[in-house]
């Protein structure tokens, strides 16, 4: 099973905890909203530490370096075909600064035509309850772990 690592950037805004999510790019997600958002994440390279991969993937997917605060280890979850190791860091990100990485795929299917698509076509800040409705189902647990970790620190 493949292993990916991801980073949740969070902030306090107007009295509530907010998280930064990216809307998945490409033609399969273009018309979807609920369940079509994700934390920035990607596969670990051979021998790469999960936190290093999470930081690298954030920058590759969003085009800017991640905030450099102390990371919270949120552990791992299992999604359909992969394990995701996640971390969270407090910070800020201006959605207007998105400069997404790209990927290529054949589109339309069986056309023989290869097209380039953004890995993430937009990013946005969401309060945790809204994020739970927008994020892919398999990652909801990461939001719960973030809330629990902040509560344990007395920063609910």
C-alpha atoms as one frame of an Amber mdcrd trajectory, in Angstrom:
protein
   0.000   0.000   0.000   1.336   3.450  -0.918   2.050   6.058   1.751   1.395
   9.766   1.369   2.047  12.638   3.751   0.049  15.816   4.124  -0.137  19.077
   5.997  -3.125  20.879   7.478  -2.534  24.579   7.943  -4.836  26.063  10.578
  -5.519  29.447  12.120  -7.786  31.207  14.569 -10.023  33.660  12.740 -12.988
  35.606  14.115 -13.080  33.341  17.153 -13.137  30.027  15.309 -10.625  27.433
  14.199 -10.178  27.424  10.418  -8.330  25.007   8.145  -6.930  25.501   4.660
  -8.151  22.975   2.086  -7.464  22.587  -1.606 -10.074  21.699  -4.222  -8.732
  18.802  -6.265  -7.875  19.759  -9.817  -8.592  17.914 -13.012 -11.711  16.991
 -14.916 -13.092  14.426 -12.428 -13.511  17.053  -9.701 -14.379  20.133 -11.769
 -18.134  20.058 -11.061 -17.964  18.637  -7.535 -17.756  20.511  -4.258 -18.838
  18.343  -1.312 -16.175  15.679  -0.804 -13.886  17.209  -3.445 -11.502  19.092
  -1.132  -8.368  17.712   0.473  -5.362  18.558   2.571  -2.243  19.140   0.438
  -0.540  15.745   0.316   1.482  13.413  -1.849   3.526  10.235  -1.952   6.688
   9.810   0.040   9.853   9.427  -1.991  12.160   6.502  -1.170  13.638   6.986
   2.297  11.897  10.344   2.825  10.624  11.241   6.292   6.852  11.860   6.403
   7.161  15.432   7.731   9.692  16.293   5.015   7.307  14.897   2.401   4.326
  16.803   3.830   6.231  20.103   3.695   7.526  19.387   0.172   4.082  18.407
  -1.116   2.491  21.547   0.332   4.922  23.696  -1.609   4.623  21.614  -4.796
   0.818  21.653  -4.767   0.227  25.246  -3.655   3.315  26.989  -5.026   4.394
  28.602  -1.766   6.356  27.339   1.220   4.276  26.187   4.181   4.255  28.040
   7.491   7.201  26.962   9.654   5.592  26.675  13.086   5.981  23.606  15.276
   4.126  20.681  13.668   1.433  18.650  15.396   1.667  14.960  14.493  -1.878
  13.807  13.636  -0.845  10.212  12.963  -1.980   8.160  10.000  -5.272   7.243
   8.405  -6.146   4.725   5.732  -7.820   5.873   2.562  -8.929   3.547  -0.249
  -5.556   2.759  -1.767  -3.102   4.506   0.533  -2.031   5.411   4.007  -1.865
   9.136   4.750   0.448  10.443   7.484  -0.637  13.939   8.482   0.719  16.910
  10.351  -0.788  20.265  11.234   0.882  23.640  11.592  -0.523  26.998  12.597
  -0.058  29.725  10.055  -1.604  31.724   7.276  -1.898  31.419   3.513  -3.399
  33.893   1.085  -5.559  31.927  -1.388  -4.707  34.551  -4.040  -1.105  33.315
  -3.810  -1.960  29.835  -5.108   0.480  28.705  -7.806  -0.479  25.064  -8.228
   1.693  22.280  -9.472   0.354  20.308 -12.431  -0.106  16.738 -13.593  -0.718
  15.177 -16.995  -3.386  12.698 -17.955  -5.108  11.484 -21.068  -8.264  13.551
 -21.554 -10.820  12.819 -22.781 -10.417   9.143 -21.858  -9.099   6.893 -24.661
  -8.526   9.958 -26.868  -4.760   9.600 -27.026  -4.535  13.292 -26.111  -2.484
  14.178 -23.041  -3.501  17.324 -21.160  -2.061  19.164 -18.195  -4.238  20.006
 -15.168  -3.567  21.803 -11.862  -3.161  19.512  -8.857  -5.317  21.979  -6.900
  -7.552  24.434  -8.741  -8.351  26.624  -5.718  -7.794  26.839  -1.976  -9.991
  28.261   0.750 -10.257  28.635   4.497 -13.121  26.789   6.202 -14.298  26.528
   9.786 -13.951  22.914  10.930 -17.639  21.996  10.614 -17.832  23.307   7.044
 -14.507  21.618   6.239 -15.946  18.271   7.379 -18.643  18.573   4.709 -16.221
  19.624   1.965 -13.218  17.346   2.594 -13.010  13.828   1.171 -14.686  11.495
   3.634 -11.515   9.579   4.473  -9.819  12.728   5.825 -12.551  13.881   8.244
 -10.810  11.997  11.049  -7.762  14.246  10.620  -9.897  17.299  11.386 -11.238
  15.579  14.510  -7.663  14.798  15.578  -6.635  18.419  15.053  -9.512  19.656
  17.228  -8.656  17.067  19.910  -4.954  18.007  19.882  -5.793  21.686  20.291
  -8.235  20.913  23.095  -5.564  18.869  24.876  -3.282  21.935  24.669  -6.035
  24.075  26.178  -6.548  25.921  22.880  -9.958  24.601  21.874
